[in-house]
Amino acid sequence: MVKRRIEKRDILKTKIGGKNCFIYDCGSSDVLLIQPVDDHDLEVLDSEVAEIARIAGGAGFTLAAFKVDDWNADLSPWEASPVFGSEGFAGGAEETLKYVTDQLIPEFTGAENRLEDAQSADRHDTKIYIGGYSLAGFFALWAAYQTDLFSGVAAASSSVWFPGWIDYAENNAVKTGKVYLSLGDKEEKTRNPVMRTVGDNIRKQYEMLQADPDCSRCTLEMNQGNHFKEPDIRTAKGFAWLLNE
């Protein structure tokens, strides 16, 4: 199996639509991986990209990671009360998705108003996958219910405990054919009554996707450890699965 070394010259830090973006050129502009990230993700992003390339056996891709300003606000699909700590969820995911479709993606595809004018991923040559870890993985999963632009989703240890999510998923259809789900085997072992639902919810999510005729390929991978163990490796496994399918 080929292990591609990620050189510093392969990485471009730039601003797109006013947001800090980190672009990894890994040998192909025809496959675009999109990932919302925070400071913790940035600390391990180099190792994540190297692991994607290793597991994917040298398959080329470009990864575009964009910095999220307010994690709870920008990645939540609707308002919700605090689940841990004192900070609630502001429901800004729609605006973040608009940024992805109208500003970030056109930088790589040359398209304009992608969400409105090109509602199907097969209308352009670039395969676009979206993914992330924790609430970013949950945002990616939610985004695939909004548009069929994405060829697949990598939702690593995603926050499917989010209030109201399972009801939403049961009453709406996913609009992508490939979904990768994962969870740490200790994540549901918590005293927090809301976050404790993550195990049952991820299994329910997987069952719904398996029964969905429009979702041709899906998987649920259980990893060892709690939510904070190897987020870079878990995210890489999700993106690599999409590349290998």
C-alpha angles and dihedrals in degrees: 000000000000117000111202115208113222108223123203089239089062091065124082122190110200144140121257118181090348095303127112109249132188114205121196116196105206101168107288137066091186093076116054123189115195122198133173109218142185131200093280091053091049090057091063102027094106092056091045092055092046090051092050089054092046096050093041090057097237098314109159124242145147119232119205113191118185126197115243113218099202113019099197095040102041100044102041117098095211139004118284137168121257114286096185127011119356101294117102130197120267100197099238098145094107091060091046091051089050088055090052095048101037103034114015102041096045088060087067104030102034090230125134129218089004097181095051103032103036109032094166127071091216092065092081135041098241118090108219123202125181126200148140148157130279111335089002089057089049090050089052091051092048090048090059088061090056103050140012090221093106121079091204147347132231107199104179116189086337123191097250086151085080109131112265096006101118092049088051094049091048091055099041136056127239112236102209132076100220127053128172117196128182141172138179113250091234098046096094091049096091136116092231104104095210098044090045088071092066094095096051091041096051090049090048090048090052092049091052092050092048089055094046110099091204092058102074098176130028137150139186116211121191115209128196118257141023129306095282099054117111101331090173093054093045092050091046091053090055096051092043090052089056092049092049097047 
